[in-house]
Amino acid sequence: MVTVPGRLGAALLFASLAAASIGDRLPEFRECVEICKQQNCAGPDQTPIPLHHQLLLWTCPSECDYACQHIITSARVAEDKPVVQFHGKWPFIRVLGIQEPMSVIFSIGNFLAHYDGLNNKVLKRIPATYTLRPFYVWLSYFGMIAWTLSAVFHTRDFAVTEQLDYFGAGASVLYGLYYTPVRIWRLDRKEKQGLLKIWTGVCVAMYVAHVTYLKMWAWDYTYNMAANVVVGMLQNGMWSWYSWHKYRSSGKAWAVWPGVVVASVLCAMSLELLDFPPIWGALDAHSLWHLATIPPAVLWYK
């Protein structure tokens, strides 16, 4: 469940970035890029690109684009003009060719939270005979896959890495919706196997339809956002109800934890509403949101 709301924030952010940014429409930026390409990318004497940049598929034109982003940004700051986005992103300072290093680090942090939860909590503490154990294992797998794709996307933003990030996030969000009623209403039990098969088929069909629409019909940011929001809110609502209902009926402290995790994830997601230029060229609201989703993941496995 933790993975799901966390990845949901990505859909909210990137939907808002779909339109062309102010920065790449600036005449001075376009002129800078063209001059840079003419001087560095044409002819046999092209400016050499460091090997570690080549390994991350930086080309001469993309190097010019990156350099001009920072040239224009420095000039705007010197003139007390606001920092603007380029190609839907703030002008981050890359590290070793990585476009958004802090988002990569925090994505890896989320991956490690799920990896540790799987290997040191689920597999070690839950008996292999417990019928819910496979669902917990797959929850961890979906989380690790989603955050791996997030780290790849923030390392280098290409159409293919963006799509994989979206599909990984979507799978994680939808698996959370799948898993939630299985856990709450114990669809894993033998007498409910018919319901489980129907629910499994419904969720698989929804994911296939989702990916098919985005790939074959339209790469629609607004639709993707709406789909993730609806699915995420449904499971958050179910977990909140479950936590309240169980605590009222049992009085046990453990029953509060699902509600606490949901509340902490929602607080983390609120960072997406506070979009601001990156501090020190590295920390923006989106990277801090990645950081804020690590503690709820750790809490969930406890």
N, C-alpha and C positions, 0 to 999 in steps of 0.2 A: 504493500500500500504506500510505503514511503516513496518509492521510486516514482510512482505515478504522478502525484501532485508536483513533485520536483521537476520532472520533465515537462509537465504541463506549462510551467512558466516559460519555457522556451517557445512554445507555440504562441503565447501571448506576446512575447517580445518580437519575434521575427515577423509576426503578422503586422506589427506596427512599423516595421522597417521595409516593407515590401516596395513602397514607392521610391522613386529616385530621390537621392539625398541632395541637400542644398550644395554640399561641397563639390560633387562631381558635375554640377551644372555651372559652377563659377567659371567665367571666361578666363580668369588668370590661372586657374588650375588646368584647364584644357590646354592653354597656351604653354604652360610649364611642361606638361607631359609631352606635347608635340616637339618642343625644342629639345628636351632630354632625349627622346627617341632618335631625333635627327643627328644629335651629336654623339650618342653612345651606342646606338643599335644598328646603324646603317653601315654598309660596307664591310670590308674584311677586318678592319681594326676595331671591332666591337669591344667595349669595356668588359673585362673578364668578370664573371660572377663567381663568388666563393663556392667551393664544393658543397658545403653544408646547406647553402641556399639552393644549389642545383638539385640536391637530393630531395628537397621539399618542393621541387618544380617551380622555383622562381625563375622567371625569364627576364630578358632585358626590358621589355615593355612593362612588366609588372614591377620590376625594380624602380623604373621611372615613376610609375604611379605611386608607389610607396614613398619615394623621396619627395615627390611634389606635394603629397598630402602634408608632410611635415614642414616643407618650405612655406606653403600657404598658411598652415596653422600658426607657425611662428610669426609670420607677418601679421596675421589677424590679431594675435595676442599682443604684439607690439603696438598695434593701433587701437587697443581696447575694444576689439570686435569679438563677438562670441565665437567659441570653438564650434565647428559644424561637423556633421558626419559626411563620410564619403562611401558611396556604394552600400549604404545602410549600416555602416559601422563607424564608431569613433576612430580617430587616428591614434591607434595604440603604438607603443614602442615595441617592436618585435625583439625577441631574444633567440639567437641561434636559428633565425628564420621562422620561428613560431609566431604567428600573427597575434594571438591573444594568450600570452603565457600564463596569466593568472587564472583565466577560465580553464585552461588545460590542466593546471595543477589542481584546481578544486574539483574538476571532473574526475581526475584520477583519485582524489580523496573520497569522492562518492563511490567510485568503483571499489576502493579498498574497504569501505564500510560494508558493502554488500559481500565482498570476498571474505572478510573476516566473519561476518554474520553467518555465512554459509558454512565455512570450514570449522569455526570455533563455537558456534551456537547450534545451528540446525543439525549438521551431520554428527556432532559429538554428543549432543544432549537429547536429541529426539530419537526414540527407538525406531529402527527400520520397519517395524511392524505397525507403527502408527499411521493410519490411513491418510492423515493430512500432510505427512512429511513430504511426499512428492510435490505437493502444491507450494510448500515453503521453498523447496529446492528450486523450482522453476521461477518463483518470485525473485530469488537471488540471481538466477541466470539472466532473466530479463533485465534486471537492474544493472548487472555488469555489462551486458551487451549495449544497453542504452547509453551508459556513461562512457564506454569505450568509444562509441560513435560520436558522442559529444566532444570528447578530447580530440579525436581526429578532425572533426569539423572546425574546432577552434584553432587547431594547428595550421590548417590551410583551408580557406573557404573556396571551394569549387562547387559547381552544380551537383556533382556526384556526392561529395561529402555532405552537402546540405541535405540532399534527398535521403541519404542513409541516416543522417541525424534525425530527420523528421520521421522516417519509417521506424527507426529504433525507439524513438520517444512514443510514437503512436502505439507500437506493440506493447511497450511497458505500461502505458496508460490503460490500454484495453485489457491487458492481463490483470491489472489491478481490479478492474471492474469484474472480470471473470472470477477472480479468486475471492473477492469480498463475499458474495452470497454463498460460495462454497464453504467458507469458514463460518459465517454467521448462522446459516441454516443447515450446516453439516451435510452438504450434498455428496460428500465423500463416502457416506455410510451405504452399506449394501442395499438397504431398502429404498434408497433414493438414486440408484444408478441410472434409472430411466430419465429422471429429471437432469442428472448431470450430463448425460449424452446430448440431450436437447440443448441445454445451456452451452455446452462446448461447441456444438454445431452452429448455434446462433452467433457466438463470439468470433469463431473462425470466419464465418460468412461476412460479418461486419468488417473485420480487418481486411479481408480480400477485396470487398467492395470499396473500402476506404483507399487502399493503395491503387486499385484499378482506376478509380475516379481521378486521383491526383496524377497518375502517370499517363493514362490514356485519354482523359477528357480535358482536364484543366489543372494546372499547378496553382491552386486557389488558396492563398494565404488566409483569407477571411473564413472560408469553409473549414480549413484545417484548424484554425483557432476555435471556431464554434464547436466542432466535433470534439476536440480535446477538452474544452471547458465543460461541455455537457457530461461527458464520460467521467471526468474528474470530480465534478460536483456530485454526481450520483453516488459514487463510492464514498466520498467524504461524508455525504448525508447519511449513508447506511452505517458507516463506522461511528459517527457521532451518536446516532440512535442506539446502536448496539452498546456503546460505552455507557450511555445514560441508563438504558434499560437494565443492563447487567449489574451496574452499581446499585441501582434501586432494589433489585431483587436479591442480590447476594451480599451487598455491603463490603465486598472484597476490594482491596486497594488496586489489584491488578486490572480490574474492570475500567479504571479511570484512564489507563495508559493509551488506549486507542484514541480517545478524545483529546488527550494531551498532544499526541503526535500530530493529529489532524490540525489542531490549533497552531502548533509550531510551524507546520508546513505552510499554512495559510499566511502566517506572519512573514515567513521567508519569501513567499510569493509577492507580498506587498512591495518588496524591493524593486520589482519590475515596474512599478508605477513611479519610481523615483529616478528616472533616467537622467544621468548627468555625465559631463565629459570625464574621462578617466583621470583619477588622481595619480600623479607621477607618470602619466601615460600608460597606466597598467590596470588600476582598479576602477571599474565602473559598476553600476547597479547590477548588471547581469552577472559579472564575475562574483560579486558579493552574494548574489542569490545562490550561485553554485556553492559558495562556502556555507551559506546558511542552511542548505539542505543536508549537510553531512550529519549534524547532531540528531535530527529526527530519524535518520536511517539507523544510527547507532542505538537510539532509544527503542526503536521498533524491535530490533533483534534481542534486546534485553527483556 
